[in-house]
Structure formats: structure tokens, C-alpha cells
Amino acid sequence: MTTLISERLDAAARQAVPVVRGVDDGRLGDPTPCAEYTVRDLLNHLFHVVIGFQAIAAREDADFTTTPDYLDGDWRSRFADETARLVTAWGAPGADEGVAGSMNLPARTLGSMALLDLTVHGWDLARATDQEFTPDTESIRTLGTLIEEMGPTARTMKVFGEPVAVREGAEPIEVLLAATGRDPGWSPAVRH
């Protein structure tokens, strides 16, 4: 039986939400493994993805052309609330069936794209702010398939960088990160 994408999103949210809660305001200007993003930029991007993919699950339009600043008030709790809404949206009957979004892709693929952002950007934020991050094992398997299918297009669109070599016996999360163009050994102290 195929696992609902909402179950994978729920597992990923349980890993990402504590990382977001653990980001100190003093770290918002710090670099991340995403060279073009500071911690603040990456948090805003992840917020925007979480909110936008709620709309996609409901077969509504999502605008990813600009990213608002979501980091005001109690943004940490708001992020937890929005990820819970994301899980609920993708758990609605039929949300991961058929075709959705302006990209006219299978809904399950789009849900997996939200899962990719929660997982990979959860790791990015944890790494940038010296926190622990243990991804959901089943999500990593799901995402490996997504990257095989969408990786070449994502690289052409500059969403992913070129794959990075990994050591023999690398952990599945390291292989996934490397496939998106990230250096699994990146740290704030040793930037590339």
C-alpha cells in the first residue's frame, strides 16, 4: 500500500519544527548551505513553501514569484501551525491524487516537493545554526525517487546544483543532499 504524502510530511514536520523553534534571533544573518540564503532568507523561503503548498493541496493557485517576510511576532509558533495546516491539507481525501498546480504535475509529485523542502531545508537550517537534525528514513527513500525523476530538470532550472561526490558508505541523507548539490560536510565555520 502506498503511504499518503501527508504521513511523510507529518514525519518531516516533526523534525523541522524543533529546528525552526531553535533558531536564535542572533543567527538570522548567518550563512546557510544554500549560498544565496541567510538563515532569515531560508526561514522565509521555507515558510512560503509551507503556505504555498497548502494552497496547491487544495487545488488553488500559489504565488512563488516573491517571498514575504514572515519573521515577525511569534513566527516560531506560527511556523508550527502552518506546517500542521500543510499536513492537514495533504491529508484531505484526494489531495495527493490526480494533477495539481500551475505546473500541471501529479499531485503526489507536488506533495513530495514540499516534503523535499521540509527535509532538506530542515537540514540546512540545523547545519547553519549548529542544531541536530535526524530526517525521517522513509521520507529519504521517497525523496530519492523524486530526485531521480526531477533532478535533471531541477538542475536545468537552477533549483539544484550539480551533484556533489560523497564518501563511500555515506548515510542516505548525505546522498540525498549531495544529489541536490549540497556538500553534506558543510558547516558555518568551513564554508565553500
C-alpha positions as CSV (number, residue, x, y, z in Angstrom):
1,M,0.0,0.0,0.0
2,T,1.3,3.5,-0.9
3,T,1.9,5.8,2.1
4,L,0.0,9.0,2.0
5,I,2.2,12.0,1.4
6,S,0.6,13.6,4.4
7,E,2.2,10.9,6.6
8,R,5.6,11.7,5.2
9,L,5.0,15.5,5.6
10,D,4.0,14.9,9.2
11,A,7.2,13.0,9.9
12,A,9.3,15.7,8.2
13,A,7.5,18.4,10.2
14,R,8.2,16.7,13.4
15,Q,11.9,17.1,12.5
16,A,11.8,20.6,11.0
17,V,9.6,22.4,13.6
18,P,12.1,21.9,16.5
19,V,14.9,23.2,14.3
20,V,12.9,26.3,13.5
21,R,12.0,26.8,17.1
22,G,15.7,26.5,18.0
23,V,16.9,29.3,15.7
24,D,18.1,32.2,17.8
25,D,17.4,35.7,16.5
26,G,21.1,36.4,16.6
27,R,21.7,33.8,13.9
28,L,19.3,35.2,11.3
29,G,22.0,36.9,9.4
30,D,24.3,33.8,9.3
31,P,25.1,31.9,6.1
32,T,23.5,28.6,5.2
33,P,24.4,25.7,2.9
34,C,22.2,27.5,0.3
35,A,24.8,30.1,-0.7
36,E,22.1,32.6,-1.8
37,Y,20.3,32.5,1.5
38,T,21.0,33.7,5.0
39,V,19.2,31.9,7.9
40,R,16.5,34.6,7.7
41,D,16.1,34.2,3.9
42,L,15.9,30.4,4.2
43,L,13.3,30.6,7.0
44,N,11.1,32.9,4.9
45,H,11.5,30.7,1.9
46,L,10.5,27.6,3.9
47,F,7.5,29.5,5.4
48,H,6.4,30.5,1.9
49,V,6.7,26.9,0.6
50,V,4.7,25.5,3.5
51,I,2.0,28.1,3.0
52,G,2.0,27.8,-0.8
53,F,1.8,24.0,-0.8
54,Q,-1.3,24.2,1.4
55,A,-2.9,26.0,-1.5
56,I,-1.7,23.5,-4.0
57,A,-3.1,20.6,-2.0
58,A,-6.5,22.4,-2.1
59,R,-6.1,22.9,-5.9
60,E,-5.7,26.6,-5.5
61,D,-3.0,28.9,-7.0
62,A,0.2,29.6,-5.2
63,D,2.4,32.5,-6.0
64,F,6.1,31.8,-5.6
65,T,7.4,34.8,-7.5
66,T,8.0,36.8,-4.4
67,T,8.7,35.8,-0.8
68,P,7.2,38.0,2.0
69,D,9.0,38.4,5.4
70,Y,7.2,36.1,7.8
71,L,9.6,36.6,10.7
72,D,7.6,38.9,12.9
73,G,5.7,38.3,16.2
74,D,5.8,34.7,17.3
75,W,6.9,33.3,14.0
76,R,8.3,30.1,15.5
77,S,4.8,29.0,16.8
78,R,3.3,30.3,13.5
79,F,5.6,28.0,11.6
80,A,4.5,25.0,13.7
81,D,0.9,26.0,13.0
82,E,1.5,26.4,9.2
83,T,3.2,23.0,9.0
84,A,0.3,21.4,10.8
85,R,-2.0,23.0,8.2
86,L,0.2,21.7,5.4
87,V,-0.1,18.1,6.8
88,T,-3.9,18.5,7.1
89,A,-4.2,19.9,3.6
90,W,-2.3,17.0,2.1
91,G,-4.3,14.6,4.2
92,A,-7.6,15.7,2.8
93,P,-9.3,13.0,0.7
94,G,-7.9,13.1,-2.9
95,A,-5.2,15.7,-2.2
96,D,-2.4,13.5,-3.4
97,E,-4.3,12.2,-6.4
98,G,-4.6,13.4,-10.0
99,V,-2.9,16.5,-11.3
100,A,-2.5,19.9,-9.5
101,G,-0.8,23.2,-9.6
102,S,0.1,25.6,-12.4
103,M,3.0,23.2,-13.3
104,N,0.4,20.6,-14.2
105,L,2.3,17.9,-12.3
106,P,0.9,14.8,-10.5
107,A,-0.3,15.9,-7.1
108,R,1.8,13.3,-5.3
109,T,4.9,14.8,-7.0
110,L,4.0,18.2,-5.8
111,G,3.4,17.0,-2.3
112,S,6.8,15.3,-2.5
113,M,8.4,18.6,-3.5
114,A,7.0,20.1,-0.2
115,L,8.5,17.1,1.6
116,L,11.8,17.8,-0.1
117,D,11.9,21.4,1.1
118,L,10.9,20.5,4.7
119,T,13.6,17.8,4.8
120,V,16.5,19.4,3.0
121,H,15.9,22.9,4.4
122,G,15.3,21.5,7.8
123,W,18.9,20.1,7.5
124,D,20.1,23.4,6.0
125,L,18.8,25.3,9.0
126,A,20.0,22.8,11.5
127,R,23.5,22.8,10.0
128,A,23.6,26.7,9.8
129,T,22.6,27.1,13.4
130,D,24.5,24.2,15.0
131,Q,21.5,22.0,15.8
132,E,20.8,18.3,15.5
133,F,18.6,17.0,12.6
134,T,17.6,13.4,12.1
135,P,15.5,13.0,9.0
136,D,12.7,10.6,8.6
137,T,14.1,7.4,7.0
138,E,11.0,6.6,4.9
139,S,10.9,10.2,3.6
140,I,14.5,9.9,2.4
141,R,13.5,6.9,0.3
142,T,10.6,8.8,-1.1
143,L,12.8,11.8,-1.9
144,G,15.5,9.7,-3.5
145,T,12.9,8.6,-6.1
146,L,11.8,12.2,-6.6
147,I,15.3,13.4,-7.2
148,E,16.0,10.6,-9.7
149,E,12.9,11.7,-11.7
150,M,13.1,15.5,-11.3
151,G,16.9,16.1,-10.7
152,P,17.9,16.9,-14.3
153,T,15.0,19.4,-14.7
154,A,15.7,20.9,-11.3
155,R,19.4,21.4,-12.2
156,T,18.5,23.0,-15.6
157,M,16.2,25.4,-13.7
158,K,18.9,26.1,-11.1
159,V,16.8,24.7,-8.3
160,F,19.5,22.1,-7.6
161,G,23.2,22.5,-8.0
162,E,25.4,19.9,-9.7
163,P,25.6,16.7,-7.7
164,V,28.4,16.5,-5.1
165,A,30.6,13.4,-4.6
166,V,30.0,11.6,-1.3
167,R,32.2,9.2,0.6
168,E,31.8,5.5,0.3
169,G,29.2,4.3,2.9
170,A,27.6,7.8,3.1
171,E,24.3,8.0,5.1
172,P,21.1,8.2,3.0
173,I,20.6,11.9,4.0
174,E,24.2,12.7,2.7
175,V,23.4,11.0,-0.6
176,L,20.2,13.0,-0.9
177,L,21.9,16.3,0.0
178,A,24.7,15.6,-2.5
179,A,22.2,14.9,-5.2
180,T,20.7,18.4,-4.7
181,G,24.1,20.0,-5.0
182,R,24.8,20.4,-1.3
183,D,28.0,19.5,0.5
184,P,27.0,17.1,3.3
185,G,30.1,18.3,5.2
186,W,29.1,22.0,5.1
187,S,29.4,23.8,8.4
188,P,29.2,27.5,9.3
189,A,32.9,27.5,10.2
190,V,34.0,25.9,6.9
191,R,32.1,27.5,4.1
192,H,32.8,26.6,0.5
